[in-house]
């Protein structure tokens, strides 16, 4: 019997040890995955984490001064980055931004319903590659910004406050410029995605981003359109979404100074001159922009690569104001398309040269903004450079661009520029043509054919 107890005792001890080991194994969790594998999460739901940075302060961001670099051809960028000490904002003691509640702060025009002006602006990305034309809805924008993307085409950011078009098209992807630009207007950005680097930077900001891939409601495909032109944006649906999310609030737009008939007689010729035909040297084969003054309408008519720029209804695009906004352009390592083209960082904050076309004249002054408000347009003495009541187009250009004004090339100091370098002319002639787009299944984003002159998103 004693031997039986001993044997039972040993077996009991072994059984107890076994139970302890099993318990320890249970506490340790599941078997560790092989080295290099990531263990699955405890849930099948998609986990989205967005980090938000602090709201930008009013400290001005450094930009290049108005002194241009060496005269070069289209497509050049600035190599110099000034220190913050180079930037001094002018006190706007003479600027009066007060206006009646029914006057649009972005156009200076009266609206029937003042409540329209107590909303967040919609800022929609619209393509301008040759296959994207004619665009729809640009004629209803209060302001349109145009910038270079990857150096061979341009793209638009159309800003809507007083009107809500049901068709804005074609919708394209965001770029780095939309970070400072959306902050200045406190708008809601409509776009169809973007490169990984751009989308990451957008996610780190506090802006309202209506990316198609996360807020699909306002977007739809147009019939009988190719993959580059079919995606459209309905501003009325976007407004409903913003209202439901309590985001369509009065952002307190400062806006601009307007004057229908300013007295320019005391200004020197270096500041004001005739300007009936002005050419912006964007890439010649795809985006060369020309504005011709039309005395009958009192507006500038737009031409692209020599042809009238027409909207989807067949009417030529016109602007009461054309603003040439000189800004520092810097290359980045953010890859934008399948050819390896990299994104451009454009500095819209601080201070720089600005030229205003209105009423057949060019006024030369400056833009300035701390990044939290719409830019002010001022003369060198700080006096406002008033816009004409009506819509505006803003041509964002590198510091070294030479603008042709009535047949004379001028740089951002207003002096006649030297002839473009031979290398620049050769580069323009060598620009590749945009390939014919291939059909793409709905729901997919087509990759850009190789070689190409157009980004894939």
Secondary structure, 3 states (H helix, E strand, C coil): CHHHHHHHHHHHHHHHHHHHHHHHHHHCCCCCCCCCCCCCCCCCCCCCCCCCCCCCCCCCCCCCCCCCCCCCCCCCCCCCCCCHHHCCCCCCCCCCCCCCCCECCCCCCECCCHHHHCCCCEEEEEECCHHHCCEECHHHCCEEEEEEECCCEEEEEEEECCCCCCCEECECCCCCHHHHHHHHHCCEEEECCCCHHHHHHHHCCCCEEEECCCCHHHEEECCCCCCCCCEEECHHHHHHHHHHCCCCCCCCCCCCCECCCCCCCCCCCCCEEECCEEEECCCCCCCCEEEEEECCCCEEEEEECCEECEECCCCECEECEEEEEEEEEEEEEEECCCCCCEEEEEECCEEEEEEEEECCEEEEEEEEECCCCCCEEECCCCCECCECCCCEEEEEEECCCCEEECCEEECCCCCECCCCCHHHHHHHHCCCCCCCCCCCCCCCCCCCCCCCCCCCC
